Amino acid sequence: MTQPSPADQLRSAAEVLRQHASIGAYTATPAGAALLRVREPLAQWLDTEAGHLDHDDYPAAHPHALAVARAITGDTT
């Protein structure tokens, strides 16, 4: 199996955030409600970083975004 590109990993995480936006269980706690408020800005940041990678082709420049994306998707690579 081919490892997804860093840009693909960022976009996948953004999609995960957007797909789970309407799940009411997240609002059961203050932390969950806060996550709902920041999910779209976070998804936009990940998409922006993916766009930079499409043009820069230098994944090491975006380690924080990749770490966040991998935490969201559960990717351990």
C-alpha positions in Angstrom: 0.0 0.0 0.0 1.3 3.4 -0.9 1.7 6.0 1.8 -0.5 9.1 1.2 1.4 12.3 0.5 1.6 14.8 3.3 -0.8 17.1 1.4 -3.3 14.2 1.1 -2.9 13.6 4.9 -3.7 17.2 5.6 -6.8 17.2 3.4 -8.0 13.9 4.9 -7.8 15.4 8.4 -9.7 18.5 7.2 -12.4 16.3 5.8 -12.6 14.3 9.1 -13.2 17.6 10.9 -15.9 18.6 8.5 -17.7 15.2 8.5 -18.0 15.2 12.3 -19.2 18.7 12.6 -22.8 17.8 13.1 -22.5 15.1 15.7 -24.4 16.3 18.7 -22.4 14.2 21.2 -19.5 16.6 20.9 -21.5 19.4 22.5 -22.1 17.3 25.7 -19.0 18.8 27.3 -17.4 22.3 27.2 -14.4 20.9 25.5 -16.6 19.3 22.9 -18.5 22.5 22.3 -15.2 24.3 21.9 -14.0 21.7 19.3 -17.1 22.4 17.3 -16.3 26.2 17.2 -12.7 25.7 16.0 -13.2 22.8 13.6 -13.8 24.8 10.5 -10.9 27.3 11.1 -8.7 24.3 11.8 -9.9 22.5 8.7 -9.2 25.6 6.6 -5.7 25.8 8.1 -5.0 22.2 7.1 -6.3 22.9 3.6 -4.1 25.9 3.3 -1.0 24.0 4.4 -1.9 21.3 1.9 -2.0 23.9 -0.8 1.5 25.1 0.2 2.8 21.6 0.0 1.3 21.3 -3.5 3.5 24.2 -4.6 6.5 23.9 -2.3 6.9 20.1 -2.3 8.7 20.4 0.9 6.9 18.5 3.7 9.5 19.3 6.4 8.3 22.9 6.3 4.9 22.0 7.8 5.6 19.6 10.7 3.0 21.1 13.0 0.2 20.8 10.5 1.2 17.2 9.7 1.3 16.3 13.4 -2.2 17.8 13.9 -3.5 16.0 10.8 -2.0 12.7 11.9 -3.5 13.0 15.4 -6.9 13.7 13.9 -6.8 10.8 11.5 -5.0 8.4 13.9 -2.1 8.0 11.4 1.0 6.8 13.3 3.5 7.2 10.4 
